[in-house]
Amino acid sequence: MRLTAKLPYTFVHVILVLFSLCMLLPILMIVNIALKTNTEFLNSPLSIASSLNFDNFAEAWKQGDMVTNFKNSLLYTGFSTVLTCLVAALAAYPISRKHIRGTGFLLGLIGITLFLPDGIVPMLFFMKYTALLNTYTGYILLSSGINMALMVFILVGFVKNIPAELDEAAALDGCGYFRYILTIIMPLLKPALTTVAMLKIINVWNDFINPYLYLTDKEKRPLTSGLYLFVGEFSTDWTVLAAGIVIVVTPLVLVYLFLQKYIISGVSSGALKG
């Protein structure tokens, strides 16, 4: 009985290990290419790097103007993440508690937006005539609004798991509406907010198309836009491009490793309580 019970778990572990290797293989290949010289890559693209060549990282940092772009990425990602978490929490609480009329219809309307395509042309006209095009403020607001419906959906499910008696106790103690959300509800939503924040960080940090649409000034573009400089019409410096990709991805990996336990606890608690 014990042997038969362990077999399914062993099989599942083998499958998970294989999937993990499939996910890690492209990353390892990019790192391997980044450590090669251009001549070595052209002679043997799939071979293992014979030596650790870190000159590609310095060249990518210099050619891609990574200092300015890195600052812009931190600015856009940081403010967009904070604004998204705040707005999503303020929207999720009254919807889950049905403090306004037609919350079911409103939640359904928000859900419909998940399946609608991005209105790029109307958004371009809107940002142009509101003087938000090619501005830090405009791009932060735009980035905050992307996938906002999904963030609200995630938080609504978690707010429903918070006992309503806590609302009554806070009201009896004279706690204001917004103060209650900011000081009591949001700390209780820490695992869910961490998940929302990670999703937003990945979304904004990896965004490649929107900076070219809404930011015409190169000095205002984020880190990912610097990668396009290594792709030429007739030739591409693949080793430097690979080094640039590693530079762009490394901060996300570090953030995920730091927030991993909070994300796992948030998903686990949502699955158990839902």
ZINORBEL-V384695 format. One record per residue. N is the residue number from 0. SS is DSSP state (H for helix, E for strand, L for the rest). OMEGA is omega in whole degrees, 0 to 359 (999 if undefined). BURIAL is b if it has 16 or more other ideal C-beta (glycine too) atoms within 10 Angstrom, else e. Layout:
BEGIN
n = (N | N)
ss = (SS | SS)
omega = (OMEGA | OMEGA)
burial = (BURIAL | BURIAL)
END
This chain:
BEGIN
n = (0 | 1 | 2 | 3 | 4 | 5 | 6 | 7 | 8 | 9 | 10 | 11 | 12 | 13 | 14 | 15 | 16 | 17 | 18 | 19 | 20 | 21 | 22 | 23 | 24 | 25 | 26 | 27 | 28 | 29 | 30 | 31 | 32 | 33 | 34 | 35 | 36 | 37 | 38 | 39 | 40 | 41 | 42 | 43 | 44 | 45 | 46 | 47 | 48 | 49 | 50 | 51 | 52 | 53 | 54 | 55 | 56 | 57 | 58 | 59 | 60 | 61 | 62 | 63 | 64 | 65 | 66 | 67 | 68 | 69 | 70 | 71 | 72 | 73 | 74 | 75 | 76 | 77 | 78 | 79 | 80 | 81 | 82 | 83 | 84 | 85 | 86 | 87 | 88 | 89 | 90 | 91 | 92 | 93 | 94 | 95 | 96 | 97 | 98 | 99 | 100 | 101 | 102 | 103 | 104 | 105 | 106 | 107 | 108 | 109 | 110 | 111 | 112 | 113 | 114 | 115 | 116 | 117 | 118 | 119 | 120 | 121 | 122 | 123 | 124 | 125 | 126 | 127 | 128 | 129 | 130 | 131 | 132 | 133 | 134 | 135 | 136 | 137 | 138 | 139 | 140 | 141 | 142 | 143 | 144 | 145 | 146 | 147 | 148 | 149 | 150 | 151 | 152 | 153 | 154 | 155 | 156 | 157 | 158 | 159 | 160 | 161 | 162 | 163 | 164 | 165 | 166 | 167 | 168 | 169 | 170 | 171 | 172 | 173 | 174 | 175 | 176 | 177 | 178 | 179 | 180 | 181 | 182 | 183 | 184 | 185 | 186 | 187 | 188 | 189 | 190 | 191 | 192 | 193 | 194 | 195 | 196 | 197 | 198 | 199 | 200 | 201 | 202 | 203 | 204 | 205 | 206 | 207 | 208 | 209 | 210 | 211 | 212 | 213 | 214 | 215 | 216 | 217 | 218 | 219 | 220 | 221 | 222 | 223 | 224 | 225 | 226 | 227 | 228 | 229 | 230 | 231 | 232 | 233 | 234 | 235 | 236 | 237 | 238 | 239 | 240 | 241 | 242 | 243 | 244 | 245 | 246 | 247 | 248 | 249 | 250 | 251 | 252 | 253 | 254 | 255 | 256 | 257 | 258 | 259 | 260 | 261 | 262 | 263 | 264 | 265 | 266 | 267 | 268 | 269 | 270 | 271 | 272 | 273)
ss = (L | H | H | H | H | H | H | H | H | H | H | H | H | H | H | H | H | H | H | H | H | H | H | H | H | H | H | H | H | H | H | H | H | H | L | L | L | H | H | H | H | H | H | L | L | L | L | L | L | L | L | L | L | L | H | H | H | H | H | H | H | H | H | L | L | H | H | H | H | H | H | H | H | H | H | H | H | H | H | H | H | H | H | H | H | H | H | H | H | H | H | H | H | H | H | H | H | L | L | L | L | L | H | H | H | H | H | H | H | H | H | H | H | H | H | L | L | L | L | H | H | H | H | H | H | H | H | H | H | L | L | L | L | L | L | H | H | H | H | H | H | H | H | H | H | L | L | H | H | H | H | H | H | H | H | H | H | H | H | L | L | L | L | L | H | H | H | H | H | H | H | H | L | L | L | L | H | H | H | H | H | H | H | H | H | H | H | H | L | H | H | H | H | H | H | H | H | H | H | H | H | H | H | H | H | L | L | L | H | H | H | H | H | H | L | L | L | H | H | H | L | L | H | H | H | H | H | H | H | H | E | L | L | L | L | E | L | H | H | H | H | H | H | H | H | H | H | H | H | H | H | H | H | H | H | H | H | H | H | H | H | H | H | H | H | H | H | H | H | H | H | H | H | L)
omega = (181 | 180 | 179 | 179 | 182 | 183 | 179 | 180 | 177 | 179 | 179 | 180 | 178 | 179 | 180 | 178 | 179 | 178 | 179 | 178 | 178 | 178 | 183 | 184 | 178 | 179 | 179 | 178 | 178 | 179 | 179 | 179 | 181 | 181 | 180 | 167 | 182 | 178 | 180 | 179 | 181 | 180 | 182 | 185 | 186 | 181 | 178 | 182 | 182 | 179 | 180 | 181 | 182 | 179 | 179 | 180 | 178 | 179 | 179 | 179 | 182 | 184 | 182 | 182 | 187 | 182 | 179 | 182 | 179 | 177 | 179 | 179 | 178 | 180 | 182 | 184 | 182 | 182 | 179 | 180 | 180 | 181 | 179 | 179 | 181 | 182 | 180 | 178 | 179 | 179 | 185 | 184 | 180 | 178 | 182 | 180 | 179 | 179 | 178 | 182 | 177 | 180 | 178 | 178 | 180 | 179 | 176 | 178 | 177 | 179 | 180 | 181 | 178 | 184 | 180 | 178 | 178 | 179 | 186 | 182 | 177 | 180 | 176 | 178 | 181 | 182 | 179 | 184 | 173 | 177 | 178 | 180 | 179 | 176 | 178 | 181 | 181 | 182 | 176 | 178 | 178 | 180 | 179 | 182 | 180 | 180 | 178 | 180 | 179 | 180 | 178 | 179 | 180 | 184 | 178 | 179 | 181 | 180 | 179 | 179 | 177 | 183 | 179 | 178 | 178 | 177 | 181 | 179 | 179 | 178 | 178 | 179 | 178 | 179 | 180 | 185 | 182 | 176 | 179 | 180 | 186 | 187 | 183 | 183 | 184 | 174 | 177 | 179 | 185 | 178 | 180 | 179 | 176 | 177 | 178 | 180 | 180 | 178 | 180 | 179 | 179 | 183 | 184 | 184 | 183 | 183 | 182 | 185 | 186 | 177 | 179 | 180 | 190 | 178 | 181 | 179 | 183 | 181 | 180 | 183 | 183 | 188 | 184 | 181 | 179 | 180 | 182 | 182 | 183 | 181 | 181 | 180 | 184 | 180 | 180 | 178 | 189 | 182 | 178 | 177 | 178 | 177 | 177 | 178 | 179 | 179 | 181 | 186 | 186 | 178 | 179 | 179 | 180 | 178 | 180 | 179 | 180 | 184 | 187 | 184 | 179 | 179 | 180 | 179 | 179 | 179 | 181 | 180 | 178 | 180 | 181 | 183 | 182 | 999)
burial = (e | e | e | e | e | e | e | e | e | e | e | e | e | e | e | e | e | e | e | e | e | e | e | e | e | e | e | e | e | b | e | b | b | b | b | b | e | e | e | b | b | e | e | e | e | e | e | e | b | e | e | e | b | e | e | b | b | e | b | b | b | e | e | b | b | b | e | b | b | b | e | b | b | e | e | b | b | e | b | b | b | e | b | b | b | e | e | b | b | b | b | b | b | e | b | b | b | e | e | e | e | e | e | e | e | b | b | e | e | b | e | e | e | e | e | e | e | e | e | e | e | e | b | e | e | e | b | e | e | e | e | b | b | e | b | e | e | b | b | b | b | b | b | b | e | b | b | b | b | b | b | b | b | b | b | b | e | b | b | e | e | b | e | e | e | e | b | e | e | b | e | e | e | e | e | e | e | e | e | b | b | e | e | b | b | b | e | e | b | e | b | b | b | b | b | b | b | b | b | b | b | e | b | b | b | e | b | e | e | b | b | e | e | b | b | e | e | e | e | b | b | b | b | b | b | b | b | e | b | b | e | e | e | e | e | e | b | b | b | b | b | b | b | b | b | b | b | b | e | e | b | e | e | e | b | e | e | e | b | e | e | b | b | e | e | b | e | e | e | b | e | e | e | e)
END
